[in-house]
Amino acid sequence: MDANNQIISVNVEAPYNVTVGWNLLERLELPHKRVALIYDSKLPSSLVKKVSSHFELSIPLPSGEACKSLEVHAKVLSELAKHAFPRDAAIVALGGGATSDLAGYVAASYLRGVAFYNLPTSLLGMVDASVGGKTGVNLPEGKNLVGAFHQPRAVWADLETLQSLPERVWKEGMAEMFKHGLLEREAAVPRFFEKSDLEQPDFLSTLARSIRVKAEIVARDPFEAGERAHLNLGHTLGHALEWASNHSLSHGEAIGYGLLYAAILSRLENRSTWMGKAAEFLEWMRPSPLPTRNFEDLIPLMARDKKATSDGLKFVLLDGPGNPYTARVALNRQHQAFQEFLKVVDNIEQRASASRSLLPTPEVP
Ligand SMILES: NC(=O)c1ccc[n+]([C@@H]2O[C@H](COP(=O)([O-])OP(=O)(O)OC[C@H]3O[C@@H](n4cnc5c(N)ncnc54)[C@H](O)[C@@H]3O)[C@@H](O)[C@H]2O)c1
């Protein structure tokens, strides 16, 4: 093993390791005779071949969110059954968070549960989706409405896979890294790494640190009975925006907006001052435009949030970095925060278009 690789333990009932580093896929060995690889069909074929040559069966999935449906889930289960995969077989996911959510749910449900391993290929997959055992699919009525907890046996986050990641998807992953930095007890908001920083040693150590934030919260609350809800910082408005856009706004972009909204709500509720950092992040990220400026459109979508109980909706707020809590917020406060949010977003967009207009006009040949 490369001395620079880092290992993070996830101390749940059956503990497992997340290994982060370079050239991990080449050395993959699993203690199972029969293994099915489930992978995102949009990945470079060289990447898939590196892994598929180790395994008996390879099942391609529709790329990204399109794989997270009951139809795709049923097709993959049938494929495993046709090949008579037994109980001691294993499922390996190769792809971003959407792939690991679907493949994990297949592993959780096939023969009432088989071994599961994760090879995340997106930044978001590495720091968030591949760790913690939440698996599932979407329904037409909403995201992640069906699923199960099924922890992987191991996760290998090979940085080489990130080389083909589109810049936009990279930035979306940084939104979750930014969120983990805000949640970290030692309050370590990371710098916003560009994809060109991939080979810098401090990127690897920051990535490992970000995964540790998630691993520690998951270990303290594996079934989201309490503290784990803090990982939903920025997700209440974020998910609502994602649904309102019919997924043209990606998860990471929506979380970028959601974190700014959570920062404004936090300031109004507890006078904390991390809003500047959230605005800076959004300016760096340059997400697609908001799907709506009308808060009334978002209220019913926010009500679908998983932190909503029969008593109503709760938000994750931050009383300064490293100090999250959940709270109900009066509706007029939510409205007020949204109006401030729109002003900040408008300012960011104006600055972005001013800087674009300062760029030299390309010469016409
Ligand atoms: N289970 C959890 O705890 C958890 C946590 C956070 C998010 N999620 C889920 O994760 C999903 C978002 O994850 P994501 O951002 O990784 O999305 P994704 O899996 O949809 O990947 C985003 C895009 O990047 C492409 N891609 C991924 N890796 C690539 C690579 N190495 N090279 C080239 N292209 C690549 C995919 O084809 C897709 O088009 C959502 O469905 C979300 O609900 C789950």
The ligand as an SDF file (V2000), in Angstrom:
LIG
                    3D

 44 48  0  0  0  0  0  0  0  0999 V2000
  -26.4750    7.5250    0.2490 N   0  0  0  0  0  0  0  0  0  0  0  0
  -26.0800    8.6690    0.7180 C   0  0  0  0  0  0  0  0  0  0  0  0
  -25.7440    8.8080    1.9130 O   0  0  0  0  0  0  0  0  0  0  0  0
  -26.0130    9.8500   -0.1960 C   0  0  0  0  0  0  0  0  0  0  0  0
  -25.4350   11.0550    0.2390 C   0  0  0  0  0  0  0  0  0  0  0  0
  -25.3460   12.1170   -0.6510 C   0  0  0  0  0  0  0  0  0  0  0  0
  -25.8480   12.0010   -1.9300 C   0  0  0  0  0  0  0  0  0  0  0  0
  -26.4170   10.8180   -2.3090 N   0  0  0  0  0  0  0  0  0  0  0  0
  -26.9290   10.6640   -3.6770 C   0  0  0  0  0  0  0  0  0  0  0  0
  -25.8190   10.7580   -4.5720 O   0  0  0  0  0  0  0  0  0  0  0  0
  -26.2760   11.2390   -5.8440 C   0  0  0  0  0  0  0  0  0  0  0  0
  -25.3720   12.3470   -6.3030 C   0  0  0  0  0  0  0  0  0  0  0  0
  -24.0640   11.8200   -6.4210 O   0  0  0  0  0  0  0  0  0  0  0  0
  -23.0740   12.2870   -7.5890 P   0  0  0  0  0  0  0  0  0  0  0  0
  -22.9600   13.7530   -7.5820 O   0  0  0  0  0  0  0  0  0  0  0  0
  -21.8590   11.4680   -7.5070 O   0  0  0  0  0  0  0  0  0  0  0  0
  -23.9560   11.9960   -8.8570 O   0  0  0  0  0  0  0  0  0  0  0  0
  -23.9570   10.9170  -10.0300 P   0  0  0  0  0  0  0  0  0  0  0  0
  -23.6770    9.5510   -9.5700 O   0  0  0  0  0  0  0  0  0  0  0  0
  -25.2430   11.1730  -10.7360 O   0  0  0  0  0  0  0  0  0  0  0  0
  -22.7280   11.4020  -10.9260 O   0  0  0  0  0  0  0  0  0  0  0  0
  -22.7910   12.6990  -11.4930 C   0  0  0  0  0  0  0  0  0  0  0  0
  -22.3590   12.6460  -12.9590 C   0  0  0  0  0  0  0  0  0  0  0  0
  -20.9740   12.3800  -13.0120 O   0  0  0  0  0  0  0  0  0  0  0  0
  -20.7050   11.2600  -13.8640 C   0  0  0  0  0  0  0  0  0  0  0  0
  -19.5120   10.6270  -13.3140 N   0  0  0  0  0  0  0  0  0  0  0  0
  -19.3590   10.0870  -12.0610 C   0  0  0  0  0  0  0  0  0  0  0  0
  -18.0820    9.6960  -11.9060 N   0  0  0  0  0  0  0  0  0  0  0  0
  -17.4220    9.9950  -13.0510 C   0  0  0  0  0  0  0  0  0  0  0  0
  -16.0610    9.8450  -13.4910 C   0  0  0  0  0  0  0  0  0  0  0  0
  -15.1240    9.3790  -12.6890 N   0  0  0  0  0  0  0  0  0  0  0  0
  -15.7690   10.2320  -14.7390 N   0  0  0  0  0  0  0  0  0  0  0  0
  -16.7040   10.7610  -15.5620 C   0  0  0  0  0  0  0  0  0  0  0  0
  -17.9820   10.9520  -15.2060 N   0  0  0  0  0  0  0  0  0  0  0  0
  -18.3310   10.5730  -13.9650 C   0  0  0  0  0  0  0  0  0  0  0  0
  -21.9790   10.4510  -13.8250 C   0  0  0  0  0  0  0  0  0  0  0  0
  -22.1380    9.6830  -14.9990 O   0  0  0  0  0  0  0  0  0  0  0  0
  -23.0440   11.5430  -13.7560 C   0  0  0  0  0  0  0  0  0  0  0  0
  -23.3120   12.0470  -15.0410 O   0  0  0  0  0  0  0  0  0  0  0  0
  -27.7120   11.6660   -5.6380 C   0  0  0  0  0  0  0  0  0  0  0  0
  -28.5570   10.6690   -6.1510 O   0  0  0  0  0  0  0  0  0  0  0  0
  -27.8660   11.7490   -4.1250 C   0  0  0  0  0  0  0  0  0  0  0  0
  -29.1800   11.4950   -3.7000 O   0  0  0  0  0  0  0  0  0  0  0  0
  -26.5000    9.7570   -1.4850 C   0  0  0  0  0  0  0  0  0  0  0  0
  1  2  1  0
  2  3  2  0
  2  4  1  0
  4  5  1  0
  4 44  2  0
  5  6  2  0
  6  7  1  0
  7  8  2  0
  8  9  1  0
  8 44  1  0
  9 10  1  0
  9 42  1  0
 10 11  1  0
 11 12  1  0
 11 40  1  0
 12 13  1  0
 13 14  1  0
 14 15  2  0
 14 16  1  0
 14 17  1  0
 17 18  1  0
 18 19  2  0
 18 20  1  0
 18 21  1  0
 21 22  1  0
 22 23  1  0
 23 24  1  0
 23 38  1  0
 24 25  1  0
 25 26  1  0
 25 36  1  0
 26 27  1  0
 26 35  1  0
 27 28  2  0
 28 29  1  0
 29 30  1  0
 29 35  2  0
 30 31  1  0
 30 32  2  0
 32 33  1  0
 33 34  2  0
 34 35  1  0
 36 37  1  0
 36 38  1  0
 38 39  1  0
 40 41  1  0
 40 42  1  0
 42 43  1  0
M  CHG  2   8   1  16  -1
M  END
$$$$
